[in-house]
């Protein structure tokens, strides 16, 4: 995935998280990943595995179609 795609996904994750008034710590805990890794995903600096991405979607209670740019 290109860095632009990662940045778009990260920006959308942050928008959803902020609309739900959740912190990065809360989402990371619900998704069972480190806060640092989640923050890197939001910044578009890290690529999440499919399992991690699914856990983040569940933590945010959002469908992938709201996040993925394609």
C-alpha positions in Angstrom: 0.0 0.0 0.0 1.3 3.5 -0.8 2.2 5.9 1.9 -0.6 8.2 0.6 -3.1 5.4 1.1 -1.8 4.8 4.6 -2.1 8.5 5.4 -5.7 8.5 4.1 -6.7 5.5 6.2 -5.0 7.0 9.2 -6.8 10.3 8.8 -10.1 8.5 8.5 -9.4 6.4 11.6 -8.6 9.6 13.5 -11.8 11.3 12.3 -14.0 8.4 13.4 -12.2 8.1 16.7 -12.5 11.8 17.5 -16.2 11.8 16.5 -16.7 9.1 19.1 -14.8 11.1 21.7 -12.3 8.2 22.2 -8.6 8.6 22.9 -5.9 6.6 21.1 -5.3 4.8 24.3 -8.9 3.6 24.5 -8.9 2.4 20.9 -5.6 0.7 21.2 -6.8 -1.1 24.4 -10.0 -2.2 22.7 -8.1 -3.4 19.6 -5.5 -5.2 21.8 -2.5 -3.3 20.3 0.0 -0.9 21.8 -0.9 2.8 21.9 2.3 3.5 20.0 1.4 1.2 17.1 -2.1 2.6 16.9 -0.7 6.2 16.8 1.7 5.2 14.0 -1.2 3.7 12.0 -3.2 7.0 12.5 -0.2 9.0 11.3 0.2 6.7 8.2 3.6 5.6 9.4 2.7 1.9 10.0 0.8 -0.7 8.0 -1.7 -2.7 10.1 -2.1 -6.4 9.5 -5.6 -7.5 8.4 -6.2 -8.9 11.9 -5.1 -5.6 13.5 -7.2 -3.6 11.1 -10.3 -5.7 11.9 -9.7 -5.3 15.6 -9.4 -1.5 15.1 -12.7 -1.5 13.1 -14.4 -3.4 15.9 -13.0 -1.1 18.5 -14.4 1.9 16.6 -17.6 0.0 15.6 -17.2 1.0 12.0 -17.3 -0.8 8.7 -14.2 -0.9 6.5 -16.0 0.9 3.7 -16.0 4.1 5.9 -12.2 3.9 6.2 -10.7 2.3 3.0 -10.1 4.8 0.1 -11.1 2.3 -2.6 
